[in-house]
């Protein structure tokens, strides 16, 4: 008979147990089981981009931009850029997981060293000038369309 609020966050809370508390409290609410939402993953966009598949990358980008911020998308593309650059310049695995290294090696074959460096410069530039002439999302889209 306390004025305090008691909250149960248990999957195993049964209706008979909940009924016992209903008589002791002023109000009892059951909000049901929390249903986790499916998190959107940007990795297919990065795979399409680094595979040089312009159409697929642009379609994946359109999907990603409705779920993620431009900064998150930029971060994913730059993360993969780092892996591609490491695979391009290393004769042995530079510390990536075997899966990441194999994928980065495949992507590195599709780009010259100069292209990788130019993309790096573009990604750094658009990130640091994202609040000026055009938005980061527009600049990422331009890079995708220029593949």
C-alpha positions, 0 to 999 in steps of 0.5 A: 500500500505504498505510493511508490511505483513498482515496475516489472520488466520480466518475460516470466511475469505470469498473469496470476502473479500480476493479479496478486499485485492488482489488489495492493496497488491503486493502478496496475498496467501491463505494457506487454512484452517489448518487441525489439525493432530490426536494426538497419545495417549499412554494410550492403551499401558499402559492399555495393559501393566497393564492388563498383556497382553504381546502380546497386550502391545508389539503390542501397543508399536511398534505402539507407538514408531513410534509416541512418544519418549521413554521418553513419553512412559516411562512417561505414564507407570510410571504414571500408575504405580503410580496409580496402587501402590496407588490403591494397598496400599490404602483402599480408593480413594487416590485422583484419579478420580473415573475412574482412581481409578477403572482402577488402582484397576483392574490393581493392582489385577494382580500384587503383591506389590513386583512386583509393587516395582520391576517394579518401580525400573526397570523404575527408573533405565532404565530412569537414565541409558538410555544413557549408554549400551542400549537405553531407548526404548530397555529397555522398550521393555525388560520390556514389554516382561518380563511380 
